[in-house]
Amino acid sequence: EENVDRSQLKEILPNAVKDLPPKEAMVIQLYYVEELNVYEIAKVMDITTGRVSQIKKSAVALLRSSIKQTY
């Protein structure tokens, strides 16, 4: 990610998020775009806060991997 500047990231991220599994994409959308916290996401998705954290961690790892493969 260090080699990717912000303008490139803005181009890459939407496509990378589209490639995520549905739950991961939803958590990323709710957390980073809608700016909900973990507790609010848990309520919306009817899962535990711990599960939200696990999904978020997985999603970020997948996004990092996708970005590294692209650049």
BAFI-3210 file (N, C-alpha, C; in Angstrom, 3 decimals, decimal comma, padded with zeros to 6 digits):
// residues 71
n [1|2|3|4|5|6|7|8|9|10|11|12|13|14|15|16|17|18|19|20|21|22|23|24|25|26|27|28|29|30|31|32|33|34|35|36|37|38|39|40|41|42|43|44|45|46|47|48|49|50|51|52|53|54|55|56|57|58|59|60|61|62|63|64|65|66|67|68|69|70|71]
n.u [000,814|002,095|003,155|001,075|-000,632|-002,957|-004,821|-004,733|-005,639|-008,283|-009,340|-008,946|-010,114|-013,092|-013,607|-012,217|-013,658|-016,081|-015,400|-015,260|-016,518|-020,077|-020,769|-018,398|-018,123|-020,402|-019,862|-017,582|-018,731|-020,695|-019,083|-016,934|-018,057|-020,753|-020,181|-020,852|-020,590|-019,031|-020,894|-023,336|-023,297|-023,359|-025,940|-027,480|-026,787|-027,465|-025,657|-022,922|-020,807|-018,187|-018,072|-018,497|-016,111|-014,315|-015,098|-014,578|-011,799|-011,003|-011,973|-010,430|-007,900|-008,279|-008,710|-006,228|-004,601|-005,670|-005,057|-002,278|-001,827|-002,701|-000,950]
n.v [-001,196|001,155|002,024|002,982|005,843|008,296|009,120|007,006|005,017|005,792|005,153|002,396|001,193|001,114|-000,926|-003,050|-003,426|-004,266|-006,808|-008,194|-010,711|-010,827|-010,228|-009,103|-006,909|-005,484|-004,815|-003,183|-001,107|-000,140|000,592|002,289|003,986|004,628|005,234|003,895|002,540|-000,390|-001,575|-000,612|-001,692|-004,403|-004,607|-003,916|-005,997|-008,160|-009,709|-010,624|-008,203|-009,014|-010,715|-008,870|-007,450|-009,489|-009,963|-007,450|-007,279|-009,389|-008,441|-006,114|-007,278|-008,753|-006,648|-005,328|-007,320|-007,488|-004,947|-005,031|-006,987|-005,668|-003,565]
n.w [000,000|000,453|-001,919|-003,355|-004,227|-002,902|-004,900|-006,711|-005,028|-004,605|-007,060|-007,223|-004,937|-004,990|-006,925|-005,779|-003,432|-004,490|-005,259|-002,925|-000,618|000,147|002,956|003,955|002,243|002,975|005,674|005,336|003,828|005,656|007,835|006,904|004,933|005,625|008,182|010,576|013,887|015,406|017,120|016,144|013,571|014,188|015,199|012,930|011,189|012,628|014,168|016,371|018,053|018,132|015,932|013,890|014,066|013,341|010,681|009,561|009,898|008,248|005,785|005,403|005,178|002,818|001,026|001,160|000,083|-002,501|-003,480|-003,400|-005,334|-007,566|-007,828]
ca.u [000,000|002,947|003,436|-000,161|-001,006|-004,392|-005,645|-004,820|-006,459|-009,684|-009,752|-008,856|-010,956|-014,466|-013,587|-011,756|-014,776|-017,074|-014,926|-015,329|-017,743|-021,141|-020,695|-017,242|-018,453|-021,380|-019,186|-016,755|-019,657|-021,294|-018,078|-016,146|-018,854|-021,876|-019,571|-021,454|-019,602|-019,151|-022,145|-024,435|-023,224|-023,826|-027,400|-028,007|-026,547|-027,935|-024,533|-022,228|-019,764|-016,972|-018,158|-018,286|-014,666|-013,674|-015,410|-013,864|-010,384|-010,886|-012,203|-009,258|-006,827|-008,583|-008,491|-004,775|-004,104|-006,128|-004,295|-000,898|-001,811|-002,944|000,245]
ca.v [000,000|002,338|002,441|003,453|007,147|008,451|009,186|005,641|004,268|006,136|004,427|000,957|000,703|000,693|-002,229|-004,049|-003,684|-005,047|-008,183|-008,835|-011,460|-009,902|-009,756|-008,221|-005,660|-004,758|-004,241|-002,069|-000,033|000,434|001,169|003,378|004,921|005,089|005,631|003,260|001,861|-001,848|-001,922|-000,328|-002,683|-005,672|-004,538|-003,928|-007,296|-009,176|-010,556|-010,073|-007,211|-009,766|-011,194|-007,693|-007,194|-010,539|-009,718|-006,235|-007,638|-010,207|-007,571|-005,246|-008,143|-009,034|-005,415|-005,131|-008,311|-007,086|-003,763|-005,466|-007,704|-004,703|-002,704]
ca.w [000,000|000,488|-003,282|-003,968|-003,680|-002,600|-006,108|-007,214|-004,084|-004,869|-008,261|-006,992|-003,842|-005,328|-007,594|-004,811|-002,516|-005,255|-005,338|-001,608|-000,309|000,556|004,348|004,077|001,545|003,779|006,843|004,856|003,466|006,861|008,729|006,321|004,147|006,441|009,450|011,745|014,725|015,447|017,798|015,222|012,491|014,763|015,282|011,566|010,567|013,573|014,566|017,541|017,765|017,857|014,545|013,038|014,077|012,547|009,268|009,176|009,794|007,038|004,633|005,233|004,682|001,413|000,267|001,067|-000,865|-003,824|-003,874|-003,665|-006,604|-008,632|-007,981]
c.u [000,854|003,204|002,214|-000,511|-002,522|-005,259|-005,803|-005,745|-007,942|-010,219|-009,859|-009,906|-012,368|-014,529|-013,167|-012,886|-015,850|-016,700|-014,965|-016,580|-018,790|-021,034|-019,536|-017,517|-019,429|-020,729|-018,326|-017,636|-020,205|-020,267|-017,405|-016,966|-019,988|-021,434|-020,316|-020,347|-019,909|-020,475|-023,350|-024,463|-023,740|-025,344|-028,033|-027,918|-027,015|-026,853|-023,854|-021,185|-018,434|-016,930|-017,958|-016,787|-013,912|-013,880|-014,642|-012,381|-010,129|-011,014|-010,999|-008,084|-007,040|-008,341|-006,998|-004,174|-004,454|-005,325|-002,848|-000,802|-001,970|-001,695|001,481]
c.v [001,254|002,892|003,012|004,812|007,252|008,478|007,797|004,813|004,539|005,427|002,930|000,458|000,305|-000,672|-003,334|-004,409|-004,519|-006,520|-008,914|-009,705|-010,500|-009,373|-008,785|-006,871|-004,818|-004,090|-003,048|-000,868|000,648|001,154|002,404|004,401|005,506|005,567|005,124|002,633|000,365|-002,275|-001,717|-001,341|-004,032|-005,708|-004,635|-005,328|-008,465|-010,226|-009,918|-009,040|-007,900|-010,267|-010,040|-007,404|-008,222|-010,293|-008,502|-006,532|-008,447|-009,342|-006,679|-006,056|-008,463|-007,808|-005,155|-006,077|-007,929|-005,899|-004,146|-006,196|-006,748|-003,867|-003,386]
c.w [000,000|-000,901|-003,995|-003,366|-003,541|-003,847|-006,722|-006,328|-004,310|-006,110|-008,002|-006,013|-004,233|-006,008|-006,642|-003,841|-003,213|-005,318|-004,000|-001,496|000,273|001,993|004,544|003,419|002,361|004,988|006,427|004,521|004,726|007,732|008,132|005,542|004,985|007,825|010,684|012,579|014,770|016,086|016,883|014,075|012,977|014,817|013,893|010,958|011,435|013,858|015,770|017,106|017,462|016,420|013,565|012,945|013,243|011,051|008,755|008,983|008,520|005,788|004,363|004,684|003,196|000,539|000,093|000,031|-002,296|-004,347|-004,204|-004,997|-007,788|-008,895|-007,501]
res [e|e|n|v|d|r|s|q|l|k|e|i|l|p|n|a|v|k|d|l|p|p|k|e|a|m|v|i|q|l|y|y|v|e|e|l|n|v|y|e|i|a|k|v|m|d|i|t|t|g|r|v|s|q|i|k|k|s|a|v|a|l|l|r|s|s|i|k|q|t|y]
***
